[in-house]
Amino acid sequence: MWTTRTKLADLESLVGIRERYRREGKTVIWTNGCFDLLHPGHVSGLQAARERGDVLMVGLNGDVSVRKNKGPARPILTQHERAAMLAALECVDHVLIFDDPTPERVLAMVKPDVHCKGSEYSPPHGRPVPEAATVLRYGGRIEYLPLVPGLSTTEILGRITGRRMAA
């Protein structure tokens, strides 16, 4: 259906790919999210993450975890549609669909050098990063990406429906 399928990986394959990059001395960056209704804020964040290293791996919350996190009306697009859009972006090297509530298990296996989160998680007043201990335990670091004001999927859905949406 899409020519970008070569960027899609399962967890076992991604761990092997990561080991190859480690041997090559490449810096691997990870970020994750729902990426429902891909928008310029997402693209900006992904580009900013990619600038922090040689390879960008994106963890995509699967449909089950999006429904648990965002409610029964989400996701708008299926995990396969969202994965195809992410994989079509030049700045994205690999996409993994996962359904865990947090990326902790995946991060513990893939061990990217840098785990990127949005600035809403930035210390000292940001939201807690549940996977922080996992990243620090294997020797990785966390970096925070700037957000584009007014560009979130929730805000865009509010514009479309003419009402404020719950995050």
C-alpha positions in Angstrom: 0.0 0.0 0.0 2.8 2.5 0.9 6.4 2.5 -0.2 7.6 3.5 3.3 7.1 0.1 4.8 10.8 -0.5 4.9 11.1 1.9 7.8 8.6 0.0 9.9 10.1 -2.5 12.3 9.0 -4.9 15.0 10.8 -4.8 18.3 13.1 -7.7 17.7 14.2 -6.2 14.4 14.7 -2.8 15.9 16.9 -4.2 18.7 19.1 -5.7 16.0 19.1 -2.5 13.9 20.1 -0.6 17.1 23.1 -2.9 17.7 24.3 -2.3 14.2 24.2 1.5 14.7 26.0 1.0 18.0 28.8 -0.8 16.2 28.9 1.9 13.6 29.3 4.6 16.4 26.0 6.3 15.4 24.0 8.3 17.9 20.4 6.9 18.1 17.6 9.2 19.1 14.2 8.0 20.2 10.9 9.8 20.6 7.4 8.5 20.8 3.7 9.5 20.8 0.3 9.0 19.3 0.9 11.2 16.2 -2.9 11.2 15.6 -3.6 13.7 12.8 0.0 14.4 12.0 0.5 18.2 12.0 3.3 20.8 11.7 3.9 20.7 15.4 4.7 17.0 15.2 6.9 17.5 12.1 8.8 20.3 13.9 9.4 18.1 17.0 10.5 15.2 14.9 13.0 17.4 12.9 14.3 18.8 16.2 14.8 15.3 17.6 16.6 14.1 14.4 19.0 17.0 14.7 20.2 15.6 18.0 21.8 12.5 16.4 22.4 10.3 13.4 19.3 8.1 13.5 15.7 8.8 14.6 13.6 5.9 15.9 9.9 6.8 16.5 7.7 4.8 18.9 4.1 5.0 17.8 1.4 4.3 20.3 -0.8 1.6 18.8 -4.6 2.0 18.5 -5.2 0.1 21.8 -3.0 2.4 23.9 -4.3 5.6 22.1 -7.8 4.6 23.1 -6.7 4.0 26.7 -4.9 7.3 26.8 -7.2 9.6 24.8 -10.6 8.0 24.9 -12.9 5.9 22.7 -13.1 8.5 19.9 -9.4 8.3 19.3 -7.3 7.6 17.3 -8.7 9.3 14.3 -6.3 7.4 12.0 -5.3 3.8 12.4 -1.9 2.8 13.7 -0.9 1.6 10.2 -2.0 4.9 8.6 -0.1 6.9 11.3 2.9 4.7 10.9 2.9 5.2 7.1 2.8 9.0 7.5 5.7 9.0 10.0 7.7 6.7 7.8 7.2 9.0 4.9 9.0 11.8 6.7 12.7 12.2 5.7 13.8 12.9 9.3 12.4 9.5 10.5 14.6 6.5 10.1 12.5 3.8 11.8 9.0 3.4 13.2 7.9 0.9 15.8 4.2 0.4 16.8 3.8 -0.5 20.5 0.8 -0.8 22.8 2.5 -0.6 26.2 1.2 2.3 28.4 4.7 3.8 28.5 7.8 3.1 26.3 9.8 1.7 29.3 10.0 -1.9 28.1 10.9 -0.8 24.6 13.5 1.7 25.7 15.1 -0.9 28.0 15.6 -3.2 25.0 16.5 -0.7 22.3 18.6 1.6 24.5 18.7 4.7 22.4 21.4 7.3 23.3 18.9 10.1 23.6 15.2 9.9 24.6 13.3 13.1 23.4 10.2 14.4 25.2 8.2 17.5 24.6 9.0 20.6 26.7 5.8 20.0 28.7 7.9 17.4 30.5 10.9 19.7 31.1 12.1 20.2 34.6 11.7 21.7 37.0 7.9 22.2 36.5 7.2 19.7 33.7 5.1 16.6 33.9 6.8 13.5 35.2 8.7 11.2 32.7 7.7 7.7 33.8 10.5 6.1 31.7 13.2 8.4 33.1 14.7 5.9 35.5 14.9 3.3 32.7 16.7 5.6 30.3 19.2 6.7 33.0 19.7 3.1 34.2 21.1 2.0 30.8 23.2 5.2 30.4 20.9 7.2 28.1 19.9 10.8 28.5 16.6 12.7 28.1 16.4 15.9 26.1 13.3 18.1 25.7 11.9 19.4 22.4 10.2 22.8 21.9 6.5 22.7 21.3 4.8 24.8 18.7 2.1 26.8 20.5 -1.5 26.2 19.3 -0.6 23.0 17.5 -1.8 19.9 19.2 -4.1 17.2 17.9 -6.6 18.1 20.6 -6.6 21.7 19.6 -7.0 20.9 15.9 -9.9 18.5 16.7 -11.4 21.4 18.6 -11.1 23.7 15.6 -12.7 21.0 13.4 -15.6 20.3 15.7 -16.0 23.9 17.0 -15.7 22.8 20.6 -12.9 22.3 23.1 -11.7 18.7 23.3 -10.3 17.0 26.4 -6.6 16.2 26.1 
